[in-house]
Amino acid sequence: MAVAPLVESRLGESQVQATASSDPFALVDQIVAMVQGAEGEEPAAVGVSIPRIVEFETGRVVSTSRPVAAGGKEGIDLPLADVPLREVLEVRLGVPVFVDNDANVAGLAEAHDENLALVTRHLVMFTVGTHVGGGLVLDGLIYRGATGAAGELGQTMLGLDLAGAVPAPMGFPQPGSLEFAVAGHAFDRLAAVAGRVHPGSALARFRAEGKSVLSDVVVQAALNGDRAAARMVEIWGQRIGVGIANAIHTFDPQEVVIGGDAVRAGPLLLEPARRVALEYVLPGLGASTTIRFARHGPHGGVLGAGLLARGELER
């Protein structure tokens, strides 16, 4: 958990603590203590970002855990089921509180430049890591849909075998979904295959030494010039590019922003993602869409929460 004050066009120093997840009382107490302990004047409002689907009006977390990633483990539970977090925190803190999904507020942050001026009114955000999240900024505002769940771009379908009947759902992430194809564990599977196929690669050496072939290792090997690892990163970028093409067709944004673990791969991922996205969109679409990495990095979530509170307070 991170907390930082936003004063005019400057984000202050972040306080970071391990998130208390034992029960809702401990978690709320921790949020209150960290907000009250932040440096600076008393806040006029507080923004909170959570990596879950949120009912914005009440701040109630709709889903308290993430689905099991393919080949991975269940996400950490947040003990907030049916807790009207906005109301509870407003009572405890004595100021307006606004609670939203972390990818939504990260997208809001990315719509602002380094001076925190709104520079992009139509933006789609992809956060690519253990899971794939998404945030939408349309006409300068976060778009949440009817229930707060808009922007779950990781669950969009890239491909299904439709030669016969539609396959039965198999749980999340669904095979054929963007998250199934590009989340961290999908990349790990690609890297493991590459380690077997290319016996002279760094990936094969890792396997021979009994080391796990995980995404961060593959990315570093690719950046160090290993061709097999670079090819895996390229395929990763291509798959993300198909998801970006879907977003361009749906929202016609000014910018598509990629955040999360994928950013570490740099141009090795970004260039194939751009190329494939523009190859797959209808002629004329995407010509004015910028596809880039997140500019605010790990501060995007806390910055976006501050911008959320500032914007809602002004409205």
C-alpha positions in Angstrom: 0.0 0.0 0.0 1.3 3.5 -0.9 0.1 6.9 0.2 1.3 10.3 -1.1 -0.1 13.9 -0.9 -1.0 15.7 -4.1 -0.5 19.4 -3.8 -1.3 21.5 -6.9 1.0 20.0 -9.6 3.3 18.0 -7.4 3.0 14.5 -6.0 4.8 14.3 -2.6 6.9 11.5 -1.2 5.2 8.1 -1.0 4.8 6.1 2.2 4.8 2.4 1.4 3.7 -0.5 3.7 2.7 -4.1 3.3 -1.0 -4.2 2.9 -2.9 -5.5 6.0 -5.2 -8.2 4.6 -6.2 -10.1 7.8 -9.6 -8.5 8.2 -11.5 -5.3 7.0 -10.9 -3.5 10.3 -7.2 -3.8 10.1 -7.1 -2.7 6.5 -9.3 0.3 7.1 -7.2 1.2 10.2 -4.1 1.1 8.1 -5.5 3.3 5.4 -6.7 5.9 8.0 -3.3 5.8 9.8 -1.3 6.2 6.6 -3.5 9.1 5.3 -3.3 10.9 8.6 0.4 10.3 8.8 1.1 11.7 5.3 3.2 14.9 5.3 1.6 18.2 4.5 -1.7 20.0 5.3 -4.9 18.2 6.1 -6.3 16.8 2.8 -9.4 18.4 1.2 -10.3 14.9 -0.2 -8.8 11.4 -0.4 -8.6 9.1 -3.4 -8.2 5.4 -3.0 -7.3 2.9 -5.8 -7.9 -0.8 -5.4 -7.0 -3.7 -7.8 -10.5 -4.9 -7.9 -13.9 -4.0 -9.5 -15.4 -1.1 -7.5 -18.9 0.2 -7.3 -17.9 3.9 -7.5 -20.9 5.5 -5.8 -20.4 3.5 -2.6 -16.8 2.5 -2.9 -17.9 -1.1 -2.4 -15.6 -3.7 -3.8 -17.6 -6.0 -6.1 -14.9 -8.7 -6.3 -12.5 -9.1 -3.5 -10.0 -11.5 -5.2 -8.6 -11.9 -8.7 -9.1 -15.1 -10.6 -6.4 -17.7 -10.7 -3.9 -16.9 -13.4 -3.2 -19.7 -15.8 -0.4 -21.8 -14.2 -0.4 -19.5 -11.2 -1.9 -18.9 -7.8 -4.9 -17.1 -6.5 -4.5 -13.3 -6.1 -4.3 -11.9 -2.6 -7.7 -11.4 -1.0 -8.8 -8.0 0.1 -11.1 -8.4 3.1 -13.6 -5.8 1.8 -16.6 -7.8 0.6 -19.7 -5.6 1.0 -17.8 -2.9 2.9 -19.1 0.6 1.8 -15.5 1.7 1.9 -16.2 5.3 0.7 -18.7 5.9 3.6 -16.5 4.2 6.2 -13.4 6.2 5.3 -15.4 9.5 5.1 -16.6 9.0 8.6 -13.1 8.1 9.9 -11.2 10.8 8.0 -13.8 13.6 8.0 -13.3 14.5 4.3 -14.8 13.4 1.0 -13.3 10.0 -0.2 -13.4 8.5 -3.7 -12.6 4.8 -4.4 -11.9 3.3 -7.8 -10.2 0.5 -9.6 -6.4 0.9 -9.9 -6.3 0.6 -13.7 -8.9 3.3 -14.0 -6.9 5.8 -11.9 -3.7 4.8 -13.7 -5.4 5.6 -17.0 -6.5 8.9 -15.5 -2.9 9.7 -14.5 -1.6 8.8 -18.0 -4.1 11.3 -19.5 -2.2 14.0 -17.6 1.4 15.1 -18.4 4.3 15.6 -16.1 2.8 19.0 -14.9 -0.5 17.2 -14.2 -2.4 19.0 -16.9 -5.0 17.0 -18.8 -3.5 16.5 -22.3 -5.4 13.4 -23.6 -9.2 13.3 -23.5 -9.6 9.8 -25.0 -7.3 7.1 -23.7 -7.2 3.3 -23.2 -4.9 1.9 -20.6 -3.6 -1.7 -20.5 -1.8 -2.9 -17.3 0.1 -6.1 -18.2 1.5 -8.2 -15.4 0.3 -11.3 -13.5 -3.1 -10.3 -14.8 -4.2 -7.9 -17.5 -6.3 -4.9 -16.4 -7.7 -2.0 -18.3 -8.8 1.6 -17.7 -10.8 3.9 -19.9 -10.7 7.7 -20.1 -13.4 9.0 -22.4 -13.9 12.8 -23.0 -11.5 13.5 -20.1 -13.3 11.4 -17.5 -13.0 7.8 -16.3 -15.6 5.6 -17.9 -16.9 3.0 -15.6 -20.0 1.6 -17.3 -23.2 0.7 -15.5 -21.6 -1.2 -12.5 -18.0 0.0 -12.4 -16.7 -3.0 -14.4 -16.0 -1.2 -17.8 -12.4 -1.6 -18.9 -11.9 -5.3 -18.0 -9.9 -5.5 -21.3 -8.0 -8.6 -20.2 -11.2 -10.7 -20.5 -11.8 -9.7 -24.2 -11.6 -12.7 -26.5 -8.8 -12.9 -29.0 -9.5 -16.4 -30.4 -11.7 -19.4 -29.9 -12.1 -22.6 -32.0 -15.5 -22.0 -33.5 -15.4 -24.8 -36.1 -18.3 -26.4 -34.2 -20.2 -25.4 -31.1 -18.8 -22.6 -28.9 -16.5 -24.2 -26.3 -17.8 -24.4 -22.8 -16.3 -21.7 -20.5 -13.3 -23.0 -18.5 -12.9 -20.4 -15.7 -10.9 -17.2 -15.7 -8.8 -16.3 -17.5 -10.8 -18.0 -20.3 -8.6 -19.8 -22.9 -8.6 -17.5 -25.9 -8.8 -14.3 -23.8 -6.2 -11.5 -23.9 -5.3 -12.2 -20.3 -4.8 -15.9 -21.0 -2.5 -15.0 -24.0 -0.4 -12.2 -22.5 -0.4 -12.2 -18.7 2.8 -13.1 -16.9 2.2 -16.9 -16.7 1.4 -17.0 -20.4 4.7 -15.4 -21.1 6.4 -17.9 -18.7 4.9 -20.8 -20.7 6.3 -19.3 -23.9 9.7 -18.9 -22.4 9.8 -22.5 -21.1 9.0 -23.7 -24.6 11.8 -21.6 -26.1 14.2 -23.0 -23.6 13.5 -26.5 -25.0 13.4 -25.5 -28.7 16.6 -23.4 -28.7 19.3 -25.5 -26.9 21.9 -22.8 -27.2 19.9 -20.0 -25.7 20.2 -18.4 -22.3 16.7 -19.9 -21.5 18.0 -23.4 -22.2 20.9 -22.7 -19.9 18.6 -21.6 -17.1 16.6 -24.8 -17.5 19.7 -26.9 -17.4 20.8 -25.2 -14.2 17.4 -26.0 -12.7 16.3 -22.3 -12.6 12.8 -21.2 -13.4 12.3 -19.6 -16.7 10.2 -16.7 -15.6 9.2 -13.5 -17.4 11.7 -11.1 -15.6 14.6 -13.5 -16.5 13.5 -13.7 -20.1 13.2 -10.0 -20.5 16.6 -9.4 -19.1 18.1 -12.1 -21.4 16.4 -10.4 -24.3 17.8 -7.0 -23.4 21.2 -8.7 -23.1 21.0 -9.8 -26.7 19.8 -13.4 -26.4 17.9 -14.1 -29.7 15.5 -16.8 -28.4 14.5 -14.6 -25.5 14.1 -11.6 -27.8 11.8 -13.7 -30.0 9.6 -14.6 -27.0 9.3 -10.9 -26.1 8.4 -10.1 -29.7 5.6 -12.7 -29.7 4.5 -11.2 -26.3 4.3 -7.8 -28.0 2.5 -9.1 -31.0 -0.2 -10.7 -28.8 -0.6 -7.4 -26.9 -0.9 -5.7 -30.3 -4.0 -7.7 -31.2 -5.6 -6.6 -28.0 -4.7 -3.0 -28.8 -6.3 -3.3 -32.2 -9.5 -4.4 -30.6 -9.4 -1.4 -28.3 -8.8 1.0 -31.3 -11.8 -0.5 -33.1 -14.0 -0.1 -30.0 -12.9 3.3 -28.6 -10.9 5.1 -31.4 -8.7 6.6 -28.7 -6.0 9.3 -29.0 -3.6 7.2 -27.0 -3.2 3.6 -26.0 -0.9 3.2 -23.0 0.8 0.0 -21.8 1.8 -0.2 -18.2 2.8 -2.9 -15.7 5.6 -5.5 -16.1 5.6 -5.3 -19.9 7.2 -1.9 -19.7 10.5 -3.5 -18.7 10.9 -5.0 -22.1 11.1 -1.6 -23.8 11.2 -1.3 -27.6 11.6 -5.1 -28.0 7.9 -5.3 -26.9 6.5 -1.9 -27.9 7.5 -2.0 -31.6 5.9 -5.4 -32.4 2.8 -4.3 -30.4 2.5 -1.1 -32.4 3.1 -2.9 -35.7 0.6 -5.6 -35.2 -2.0 -3.3 -33.8 -1.9 -1.0 -36.9 -1.9 -4.1 -39.2 -5.1 -5.4 -37.7 -7.2 -2.2 -37.6 -9.4 -1.1 -40.4 -7.8 1.2 -43.0 -7.9 4.8 -41.7 -8.3 3.8 -38.0 -5.4 4.2 -35.7 -3.6 6.7 -37.9 -3.8 9.4 -35.1 -3.6 7.0 -32.2 -0.3 7.0 -30.2 0.7 3.7 -28.7 3.2 4.1 -25.9 4.4 3.0 -22.5 3.1 4.6 -19.3 4.9 7.8 -18.5 4.3 7.8 -14.7 5.6 4.4 -13.9 5.1 2.9 -10.5 3.7 6.2 -9.2 0.7 6.0 -11.6 -1.7 4.4 -9.2 -1.2 6.8 -6.3 -1.0 9.8 -8.6 -4.2 8.7 -10.3 -5.9 8.4 -7.0 -4.9 11.9 -6.1 -6.1 13.2 -9.5 -9.4 11.3 -9.0 -10.0 13.0 -5.6 -9.1 16.4 -7.0 -11.3 16.1 -10.1 -14.3 14.8 -8.2 -13.9 17.5 -5.5 -13.9 20.2 -8.2 -17.0 18.7 -9.8 
